Amino acid sequence: MTILSIALSSFRLHLIKKVVDGILKGTQLPDAIIVNFSEEPFFSDKGLYRTELPIFESNVVECYKVENIGPMRAYIPVIEMFKDKPNTTITILDDDLGISENTISDLLYYCEKLNCAVGLAGYNIGRGKYFFKGTNWSYLVKEPEKVHIPFSGWGTTFKIRHLHKSILDWRKYKNLELEYDNEPYLAYMLAKQETDRYVIPSEKIQMYASEFNLNTNKKSQFVKEMQFKEFYKIITGDSIELTGKEIIYGKEE
């Protein structure tokens, strides 16, 4: 079974129909497209009611109301939903992303071929010493490349069995109050299961939204220092002494 999951924010509501239509035009459709929305606000997401959602004509699309835990809604609820089905394949897609007709099929193909988590090469995340770099390096990736963090904020595919379930605690994520910096958590669940992580070339990707500025997020320093050291060790296999530069989203000092 293949599932595609999207976390919908209120400020991207006007884009979701276009995003879903793009998925439905692909050469390979998932068995279900799950759109998670929340009524309660969370930072810039002011919350949505079901009556505000557009009507999706395809019966492949399913909309679920979930507790607002920020961007982790893209994967935590769907992992919980299918946690007892280890061979289920999950694809996370951003709620402002225009994809090519081959994007989903490429992600599924490489996830199977490499037997690992595979993301779309987008912004330079987890490539080298720094976790977050604000440079779009997708045009540099011509073949699958091993990285620390596969989730570029665009799209990532993995299987339930690729994840370490013992750390699946969504309340912990909500308490950290993170608006954007969720990528390390998925990488952490994968790395702790000793799952390799790759990015693949991104073909004809278009970001529909323009309101997102990487350098203006107050919550960019995403965890306390000791927790970051633990995450870094698990994800990269290396220890790190922090200067603060390594955990700034969108900057390379």
Helices and strands as residue ranges (DSSP letters): E 2-7, G 10-15, H 16-24, E 32-37, G 50-52, E 61-65, G 70-74, H 76-81, E 89-93, E 97-98, H 103-114, E 117-120, E 123-125, E 132-136, G 138-140, E 145-146, E 155-159, G 160-162, G 165-167, H 170-175, H 183-192, E 197-200, E 206-207, G 214-216, H 225-236, G 245-247
